[in-house]
């Protein structure tokens, strides 16, 4: 089983994932506030793409 690998690696991955999740939450808040302000679509799409990338990276780190 892959979970039986070195525990320090697991801890590092979880810590990185936690930091990325915090960043994702910040981006999500920015996204919501931009939606309320009706910002230009191009800017909105760019920040949305950032947010989606953070989610992808986070899920990659959660595959321990």
HURA-V200054 format. One record per backbone hydrogen bond with DSSP energy under -1.0 kcal/mol. CO is the residue of the C=O (numbers start at 1). NH is the residue of the N-H. E is the energy in kcal/mol with one decimal. If there is no record, write none. Layout:
# HURA-V200054
co = [CO/CO]
nh = [NH/NH]
e = [E/E]
This chain:
# HURA-V200054
co = [1/2/6/7/8/9/10/11/12/13/14/15/16/17/18/19/20/21/22/23/24/25/26/27/28/29/30/31/32/33/34/40/41/42/43/44/45/46/47/48/49/50/51/52/53/54/55/56/57/58/62]
nh = [4/5/10/11/12/13/14/15/16/17/18/19/20/21/22/23/24/25/26/27/28/29/30/31/32/33/34/35/36/37/39/44/45/46/47/48/49/50/51/52/53/54/55/56/57/58/59/60/61/62/64]
e = [-1.2/-1.3/-1.5/-2.5/-2.3/-2.6/-2.5/-2.7/-2.6/-2.6/-2.4/-2.3/-2.6/-2.4/-2.1/-2.2/-2.7/-2.3/-1.8/-2.5/-2.5/-2.1/-2.1/-2.5/-2.4/-2.4/-2.4/-2.1/-1.9/-1.7/-1.4/-2.1/-2.9/-2.0/-2.1/-2.2/-2.2/-1.9/-2.3/-2.3/-2.2/-2.1/-1.9/-2.3/-2.5/-2.5/-2.6/-1.9/-2.0/-1.5/-2.0]
